[in-house]
Amino acid sequence: MAGVAGDVLEPRSVRVRDRLVARLRAHTLDARLAAGVPPERSAALSLRAARLIQPAVGIALGRRIDIVIDQAEGHVPARARVAARRRAVFEAGAELAALSRRLAAPEPRAARGVAQVRLLLTDGTGPLYSPRAGEELRAAIRRARAALEVI
């Protein structure tokens, strides 16, 4: 891990506190990563980014997207506390399915994109759940899909 002093990275060991912050503040760290904050800014961000790019996380998020699609299509009953916007999900079904496939693919995923997908799925005020989100669902999907690509 590295600490940031101005624009210079300084090596630093990972502390137990960093691991706790990465675990307990996952949503906040995901929001920072999704917004483009570099993981190198803190040990907690680096740890969270490392977790997000693991293949198992991509597969799990892809499965969650598939469930949202199935629920919107009426194949399985909705069990979420906040139901997804069925019509918006139905209309964006192809884009969501493509996002799911990309998450499950063996190619590397950028932490920023995975964080955006995770927020899309977990933020009850976001475009997947709220018509007042301020962003259309398809635009959020395209943004997350583009951010998944490792440059």
PLY file of the C-alpha trace (Angstrom):
ply
format ascii 1.0
element vertex 151
property float x
property float y
property float z
element edge 150
property int vertex1
property int vertex2
end_header
0.00 0.00 0.00
1.07 3.55 -0.44
0.25 6.78 1.34
-0.12 10.01 -0.60
1.93 13.05 0.34
1.00 15.74 -2.17
1.63 14.06 -5.50
4.24 11.65 -4.17
3.31 8.10 -3.17
5.00 6.85 -0.04
5.05 3.13 0.83
3.08 2.18 3.90
2.02 -1.08 5.47
-1.65 -1.95 5.78
-2.93 -1.64 9.31
-5.79 -3.47 10.97
-7.61 -0.14 11.12
-7.37 0.16 7.32
-8.93 -3.27 6.92
-11.76 -2.36 9.30
-12.45 0.90 7.48
-12.48 -0.93 4.13
-15.06 -3.35 5.46
-17.25 -1.06 7.55
-17.28 1.89 5.15
-17.70 -0.12 1.95
-20.60 1.99 0.65
-18.75 5.27 1.21
-15.58 3.89 -0.36
-17.58 2.55 -3.31
-19.07 6.02 -3.83
-15.59 7.55 -3.86
-14.25 4.93 -6.26
-17.31 5.28 -8.49
-16.70 9.02 -8.65
-13.17 8.43 -9.88
-11.08 8.86 -6.74
-7.89 6.84 -7.33
-7.55 3.79 -5.05
-4.02 4.92 -4.19
-5.41 7.80 -2.13
-5.73 5.63 0.96
-5.08 2.13 2.18
-8.81 1.60 2.75
-9.62 2.63 -0.85
-6.88 0.33 -2.16
-8.20 -2.58 -0.12
-11.76 -1.92 -1.24
-10.71 -1.65 -4.90
-8.79 -4.92 -4.62
-11.92 -6.59 -3.25
-14.18 -5.17 -5.96
-12.07 -6.44 -8.86
-12.11 -10.04 -7.64
-13.90 -12.33 -10.12
-16.32 -13.58 -7.45
-17.60 -10.05 -6.88
-18.26 -9.55 -10.60
-20.08 -12.87 -10.79
-22.20 -12.07 -7.72
-23.16 -8.64 -9.07
-24.01 -10.18 -12.43
-26.33 -12.64 -10.70
-28.01 -9.80 -8.82
-28.62 -8.01 -12.11
-30.09 -11.19 -13.59
-32.47 -11.44 -10.62
-33.58 -7.83 -11.10
-34.29 -8.58 -14.77
-36.19 -11.78 -13.91
-38.27 -9.92 -11.33
-39.12 -7.16 -13.80
-40.20 -9.76 -16.34
-42.35 -11.48 -13.72
-40.36 -14.74 -13.72
-39.64 -14.59 -9.99
-41.39 -12.68 -7.21
-39.69 -9.49 -6.02
-38.12 -9.96 -2.60
-36.26 -6.69 -2.31
-37.18 -4.12 0.33
-37.36 -1.54 -2.43
-38.66 -2.87 -5.72
-36.86 -1.92 -8.89
-38.72 0.21 -11.43
-40.20 -2.64 -13.41
-40.87 -0.75 -16.64
-37.44 0.94 -16.67
-35.74 -2.41 -16.04
-37.82 -4.09 -18.70
-36.93 -1.37 -21.23
-33.23 -1.54 -20.32
-33.20 -5.34 -20.14
-30.75 -5.85 -23.01
-28.29 -3.33 -21.56
-28.61 -4.86 -18.10
-28.05 -8.35 -19.50
-24.94 -7.15 -21.34
-23.67 -5.56 -18.12
-24.27 -8.83 -16.28
-22.34 -10.79 -18.89
-19.44 -8.32 -18.76
-19.25 -8.58 -14.98
-19.08 -12.38 -15.17
-16.55 -12.42 -18.01
-12.98 -13.51 -17.24
-11.50 -10.22 -18.47
-10.33 -7.81 -15.76
-12.75 -5.20 -14.47
-11.86 -1.70 -13.26
-12.78 -1.00 -9.64
-14.50 2.24 -10.63
-16.99 0.40 -12.85
-17.64 -2.36 -10.32
-18.27 0.30 -7.67
-20.74 2.03 -10.01
-22.60 -1.23 -10.60
-22.68 -1.98 -6.89
-24.12 1.46 -6.16
-26.63 1.06 -8.98
-27.87 -2.13 -7.33
-27.82 -0.94 -3.71
-28.82 2.74 -3.82
-32.57 2.90 -3.28
-32.59 6.51 -4.47
-30.76 5.67 -7.71
-32.14 5.21 -11.23
-32.83 1.50 -10.76
-35.34 2.20 -7.99
-36.42 5.85 -8.08
-37.95 7.78 -10.97
-36.62 10.96 -9.29
-33.00 9.80 -9.37
-31.92 12.54 -11.75
-30.34 10.05 -14.14
-31.97 7.67 -16.58
-31.34 3.99 -15.93
-29.92 3.34 -19.39
-27.44 6.21 -19.01
-26.29 4.83 -15.64
-25.85 1.38 -17.15
-23.81 2.74 -20.08
-21.65 4.80 -17.72
-20.98 1.79 -15.49
-20.29 -0.47 -18.46
-17.73 1.98 -19.86
-16.10 2.39 -16.45
-15.62 -1.38 -16.14
-13.04 -1.40 -18.92
-9.45 -1.52 -17.75
-7.31 0.87 -19.73
0 1
1 2
2 3
3 4
4 5
5 6
6 7
7 8
8 9
9 10
10 11
11 12
12 13
13 14
14 15
15 16
16 17
17 18
18 19
19 20
20 21
21 22
22 23
23 24
24 25
25 26
26 27
27 28
28 29
29 30
30 31
31 32
32 33
33 34
34 35
35 36
36 37
37 38
38 39
39 40
40 41
41 42
42 43
43 44
44 45
45 46
46 47
47 48
48 49
49 50
50 51
51 52
52 53
53 54
54 55
55 56
56 57
57 58
58 59
59 60
60 61
61 62
62 63
63 64
64 65
65 66
66 67
67 68
68 69
69 70
70 71
71 72
72 73
73 74
74 75
75 76
76 77
77 78
78 79
79 80
80 81
81 82
82 83
83 84
84 85
85 86
86 87
87 88
88 89
89 90
90 91
91 92
92 93
93 94
94 95
95 96
96 97
97 98
98 99
99 100
100 101
101 102
102 103
103 104
104 105
105 106
106 107
107 108
108 109
109 110
110 111
111 112
112 113
113 114
114 115
115 116
116 117
117 118
118 119
119 120
120 121
121 122
122 123
123 124
124 125
125 126
126 127
127 128
128 129
129 130
130 131
131 132
132 133
133 134
134 135
135 136
136 137
137 138
138 139
139 140
140 141
141 142
142 143
143 144
144 145
145 146
146 147
147 148
148 149
149 150
